[in-house]
């Protein structure tokens, strides 16, 4: 993202310089327009880089389990006790336990 931010800063500098040249009569509207389009394209690339970074960071945090909500103790107690766990009635069945 640092490279994209620097590219945007440089593109804006070039656009300002081209506008100054146009005001002095040394350039045309075509070149000013090309510099403006370059600024817009560079800004889009910066926003795309920020989006990709945010998406990747969210995926990494999700994979680490950092985005999971903490479960209430009452729910954890149900799943931790084999007598009350899902699918268990508390009685051993032949062939299962």
N, C-alpha and C positions, 0 to 999 in steps of 0.2 A: 504494500500500500504506500510505502514511502516513495517508491519510484513513480507511482501513478500521481501522487500529490505533487511531486517535483515537476513532472511532465505538465500538469495543469498550470502550475505557477509559471513555467517557461512559456507555455502557449499563450497565457494571458499577457505576458511581457511582450511577446512578439506581436500580438494583436494591438496592444497600445502603441508600439513603435510604428506599426503599419498605419495606424490611424493618424499618428503625428505626421508621418510622411505624406499622407493624403491631404491633411490640412495645409501642409506646406506646398502642395502641388507636385510632389515627386512620385506619387503613386496614383492608382486608379481605384474605383469602387470595387472592381473585380478582386483585386488583391486583399482589400480590407474584408470583403465577404469571405474569401478563402481562409483568412486568419480567424474570422469569427466562427466559421464552420469547424476549423481545427480545434478551437477552444471547446465547442459543444461536444465534439467527438471525444476529446480527452476527458472532459468532465463525465461523460457517459462511462468511459473505461474506469475512471476512479470509482464511480458509484457501483459499477459491476464488481470491482475488486472488493469494495466494502461489503457488498451483499455476499459474495463468495466466502469472505473471511467470517462473517457472522454466521452463515449457514454451517460452515465447517466447525466453528467453535461450538455451536449448539449441538452438532452431531457428536463431537468429542465429549462434551459434558454429559450428553445422554448416554453414551457408551460407558462412561465411567460411573454412571448412576447418580451423578450429582444433581440431576433435575428431578429425581423421583421425590414424590411427596412422602413425608414420614407417615407411617401407618399408626393409628391409635393403638394403645396397649391392649385394649379390650379385643380388638380384631387379631392382633398377634397372638394373644393368649389362646384364642380358639384354634389357630392353626398349629400352635406349638404343642398342644396336648393331644396325644394320639386317640384319646377317648372321644374327643369332640371334633377331630379333624374331619375334613370333607370325605364322605364315603365310608366312614367308619362308624359303627354303632356301639363300639365298646366290647363287642363279643367276638371271640375268635371263631373263624369259620374254617372248616376243613379245606385244605388245599390253598388257603390264602395266606395265613399268618404263620 
